[in-house]
């Protein structure tokens, strides 16, 4: 093939396909290589399918609360195969949407396994042919893969990909890992009637999150019937009567747990192409591809974005990195501030965070003042029957600048964007405290928390 592409992109997940479209907008000739399905893990086996199934469970749980709202119909039952069919329709619709976006004269799609030969050449092994793509720049967006810990018997456990394919609900489910993935599945299957136990090695669930909010999540999930054991180290998994028995240690105590199914939710690892390491690309101790502030690797002309670069493995982070990386690769200037990237956990009620949490702000040397507002004091939350949770705002006491925020409550993943903007712009708490919010809305809790941070809360 004689064409020389201005950029070749390896991977059609969030970072890769967005980068391809952005490169085309900038007038570049682009080739994108994907060996699986466009949309990556997020669309096909992660964010989208789990949220589709979580919505099914959410509706069922809400229906069971009908008497509280004066609705006396029989509580709904979940038809799990129907929920799966809906999930597949959602995935297909979005995947076709991505493929449609890539149908452009300046974007050439190659379906096959891509490998980097040099900074100017990529080989693509397709079903019936092999192509060699010549290029000026390369963007690596090869994503991540599930981690399978070195636990004896780990092969008896499922990954999240496999659990999403179940057409019937487990009688009992043991989940190894109390991060976002583990807790979302825990609440999902608990809501379906499974007996769920979560085993987390760290001292708190959601180890990367604010300790206070993680504690609140723990209490809420336990109240919903999920069994959770922190500081638990899984020693072994053995087959047992069609299921499995797990042995785990808590301190000096060893405990056994039987379950019909076991889920490994111990995180994911960057999928760095082996040939890139052979070419001399630098990687971090955790195995992530190292990039500079322009998202260029240690090999000039080769850029990287998304899960392959490590950090928090978030689809919206991958989108932002893909956009910034391709702009830099094509000669423009773009940057990204990690502290302005929110993180979300789609349990009910939801958890969303941005910027520094209280512990991180103190460790960074700030004199911290925290504002809080409970949703039980918010009119809209009470009307919705969503009284659990709170908004927590972390500020610099000297300047009143908002350093970060955490929201646990209904629609938290939607509400966090106001505080993300505040962190990105370096706003002071009084700006949001004085901003007129519509009433009654959940967003008033953000206003009240900011007011509390400067000693002016009204409804607290």
N, C-alpha and C positions, 0 to 999 in steps of 0.2 A: 504494500500500500504506500503510495507516494505522498499522500497528504501529510502535512505537519500541523498537528493541532497545537493551539496556543496553550491548552491545558488538558491533561488526561486525569480523570477522577476515578479512583479505585473505591467502589462501594456506593450503593444506591440507597443508603439509609438517610435519616434526617440531615446529617452534615453533607453527604455527598450529593443528593438530588437537589437540595436547596442551592448548594454551591454551583451546580451545573446551570441552573436557571439564572442565578445571579451573574455568572460568567457570560451567558448569552445576552443578558440585558446590557452588559458592558461592551458587547460587540465582539466577543471572543469566539473562536471556533473551538468546540468542546467535544470530547469523547468521554462517556461514562461507562464503566464496566461493573456489572453486577452478576454474580453467579447464582443468586437465589431469587428472592422476590424484592421488588422495589418497596421502599418504606422501612426496611430494616426490621430489627427486633421490635422496636416501638410499635409500629403499625401492625405487624403480623403475629407477634408472639409476646407482646409486652403491654405497653400503655393502653392501646386501644381495646384489645380483647378483654383485658382484665376490667377496664372501666365499663365495657358493655355488660359483662356478667355481674359486676358490682351493682349496676343500676337495677338489674333484675332482682337481686337480693334486697336492695334498698326499698324497692316498691313493695316486696312481700313483707318486709319488716314493718314498713309504714302502715300497710293494710292491717297488720295484726294489732296495731295501736288504735284501730278505728273507734273503739268504745270511748276513748278519751276525747274524741272529736264529735261524738254523737252519731257515729256511723255504725250501724249494728249488723251489717252484712257479715256472712261467714268469712273468717280469715282466709286469705288466698293461699293456695298451694303453688309451689314452683314446679313447672314442667321443664326439667333440666334439658332434655333434648331440644325443646323449642327455644330455650335461652341460647343454646349453642348455635342453632340455625340462625338466629338473629345476629349473634356475634359474628358469624361467618359472612353474613350479608353486609354488615358494617365494614368489616375488613376488606371485602372485595370492592365495595363502593369506593373506599378511600384509596386502595391500591390502584384501581383503574384511573382515579383522579390524578395520582402522581404520574402514572404512565402517560396520561393525556398531556400533562404539563411538559413532559420531556419530548413530546412529538414536535420538534422544531427543526427547521432547516440547518441551524447552526449547532445542534446537539446530536451527536451520533451515539446511539445506544448499542453496546456490545454485551450480549448475554453469555457469560462464560467465566472461567477462572483467570483473573489477571495476576501477573507477576512482574515485578520491576526488574528490568535487565540493567538499566543505567538511568541517570537523571534525565535522559532524553529518549528513553525507549521502554515501552511496556508490551509484554507479550500476553495475548489473550487466547486461551485454549477453549474453543467452543465445541459444541456437540459434533459438528462435522468438518470443522476447519480450525486453523490457527492463524491469528492475525498479529502482526507486529505494528504497534502504533508509535509513530515518531512524534515527539512533542517538545515544547519549550519548557513547560513546567508540569509538575505532578502534584496532585493532592491526594493524600492517603486518608480514607475515611472508612476503614475496615471494621470499625465497631468493637464489640466485646463478645465474650462467651461466658456461659455459666461456670462458676467455680465448683469443682467437686472435691471437697476436702479429703485429706488422707486419713479417713476414718475406716477401719476394718468393716467391710460389709456395706460401704457407701454405694456400691452398685445396686443395692436393693432399693435405694431411694430414687424418687423422681425429681427431675428439674421442673421449673415452672412451665416450660414448654410442654412437657408431658402431662402435667396436671391440668393444663388448659384443654387438653384433648379428652379428658374423662367425660363419658356420657352419662355416668351415674355418680351420685355423691358418695364419698367415703363414709363408712360407719364411724371411723375414728381417724384422725389425722394428726401426726406428729410433725411439727415444722422446726427444722434446724435453722435458726436465724431469726432474729427479731427486728430486722430492718424494715424498710418500707414494703418490700415485696412480701416478706413473711407475714407482716401484720395485715396487709390487704387480703391475702389468701386466708388468713386465720379468721378474719371477720366474715369473709364471704362464705366459707364453709360452715362456720358456726351458725350463721343466719339460715343455712340450709338444713340444719339439724345435726351436723356432724359433731362429734366430741373432739375438740381441738386443743392441743397442747403445744405451746411455743417454747423452745429451748434457746436461750440467748447466752452467748459466752460472756458478754460484757456485763457490767454492773447495772446497766439500764437498757431498756428497749430503745430503739432508735439512737444508737450510740453517738451519732454525729449531731444530734439535736440538743437544744436547751434542756438541761436536767429537769427544771420545773415542769416544762411542757411534756417531756417524756414521762414523768411521774403521773401527770394527769391522764395521759393516754393509757398508761398501765391500769389505773383505777377504772377508767371507763370500759376498757376491754374486759377486765375481770368481771365487772358488773354485768356485762353482756354475755357472760358465760364462757369466755376464753380462758383457759388455764395457761399461766405464763410463769416460767422459771428463769430468772436471770442468774448470772454467774454460774452457768451450767456448761460443763465441758463434756461433749458426747464422746464416749470411749469406743463404742462398738454397736453395730446393727446386725442382728441375726434374724433369719427367717423363723416365723412362728405361726402355725395354724392358718396359713393362707395370707398372713400379714407379716409383721415384723415386731421384734422386741428390741428396744434401745436401752443401752446402759449408759448412764451419764453420772458425772460427779458434781456435787455441790459442796465445795470445801472438802472435808474429809469423808463426807457421806456419799455412798454409791447408791444410785436409784435405778430401778428398771421401769420401763414404760412400754406397754403394748399398744399397737396401732395397726389398723388395716392398711394404711398408706403412710408413707414418709416422704416429706418434701424437703429437698435441699434448697434453702434460700440464704446461703451464706455469701451471696454477692456474685459479682462478675469480674472478669479480668480482661484487659485490653488485648485485642487480636492484632498483634504486630506482625506483619509479613516477615517470614524468616529470611527471605532474600534481602530485605532492607537492612536487617541486622548484619548480614554478611557483607553488605556494602559499607558498613561502618557507622550506621545510624546509632546515635546515643539513646539509651533507654534508662529509665529511673529504676531504683531498687525494686519497685513494685511491678516492673515490667511494662510500664507505659512509655510510649514514644515521646521523647523530650523535644519540646519546641520552644522558640523564643517568643518575645511579645508580638511578633508578626506571624506566628504560627509556622515558622520555617524550621525544619529539622536541622540537625548538624550537617546534613548533606545539602549544599546550596542547590536551590531549584526544586527541592522536594518539600512540600508543606504537608501538614496534617491537622485534622480537626475531628471533634467528636470523642466517643468513648476511647478510641485508640490512644488518646493523649492523657487518659487517666482523670483524676479528680472525681467529682460527683458525676455519675453516669446518668445524665438527664437529656432527654430529647431536645428540649428547648435550648439547653446549653450547646448541644451539637448544632442546632440550626444557627445560633449566633456565631459559633466558631467557624462553621463552614462559610458563612457569609464574609466574615472578617478575613479568613485565610485566603479565599479566592480573590478578594479585592486586593490584598497585599501581593499575591502572586502575579496579578496582572498589572502591577505598577501603581496602584492606588495606596492610600494610607488608611488603615482601620485598626482599631484596638478594642479590647473588651475588658471590663472591670469585673472580676469574679464575684466581688461582694454584692453586685447588683443583680445577680442571677438567683431568682427564688427557687425554693425546693418545695415539693408538695407530696403529701401522703394521703391517698384517697380512701381512708377509712371513714366511718361515720361516727361522730362528726369529723370533718376533715382537719388536717394539720397543714399549715403553709408557713414558710419562714423565708426571711431575706436578711442579708447583712450579718452583722455580728450578734450573737446571743449574749446574754448577761455575762457568762463565764469568760467568753472570748474577749469581750470588751474590757473586763477587769484585767485579764492577762495581758492585753495590749497596752495597759497603763492608763486607761481612761478613768476619770472619776465619774462613776456611773449613777444615773438616776433612772429608775424604772417606773413606767406608768402602766397600770392595769385596769381593765374593765371587764366584768363578768357578763356573759350573755344573759344570765338570769335577770339582769337589771335592764335588759333591752326589750322594748315593747314589741318589735317585730319578731324577735326570737321567741318570746312567750306566745305570741299569736300562732306561730308556726309549730309550737311544741318542741322547739329546739333550744332548750335552756342550758345545755351543757357547754362548758368551755369558756374561753376568755381571749381577749386581745392583750398582748404584752408588747410594750414599746420600750426599747433601750436607747437612752440618750446620753450625751455628754453633758454632765451637770453644768460645766463652765460655760458652754456655748449654746446649750439646748438643741444641738444638731442631732437628728435621728440617726443612730448608728446601725440599727437593725430592728426587726420586729418579728413576732411569732403570733400566729392566730390558730387557735383550736376552736372549731365551731362550724356551724352550718355555713356552706358556701365560702369557706376560708380560702380555697384556691382561687376564687374570683376576687375576694376582698384584698388579697395580698398585693395586687398590682398598684393600688394607691400608695401603699407603703414602699413598694419597689421604686416607684417614681420619686418618692421623698428621699430615699437613700441615694439614688442615682444623682439627684440634683443637690444633695447636701442640705435639704430643708430643715428648718428648725421646727420643733414640735408645735409651736404656737401657730404656724401656718395651717396645719391640719386641724388644730383645735379651734381656730377661728373660721375655717372654711365651712360654709353653710351646707350641711348634708340633708338630703330629703328625709322626711319623717312620715311614717315609721319605716326604717330600713335597718338592716344589719350593719350597714356602713357607719351608722352613728356610734357603734362600739369603738371603731377606729378613732373617731373624733374624741370620744370620751377618754380613751386610753392616752391619747396625746395630751389632752387637757390635764389628766392626772399627773403626767410626767412633769408638768410645770406648776402643779399645785392648784389647778383650777377646775377639777372635775365637778360636774353638777349633779349627776344622777348616781354616783357611786354609793 
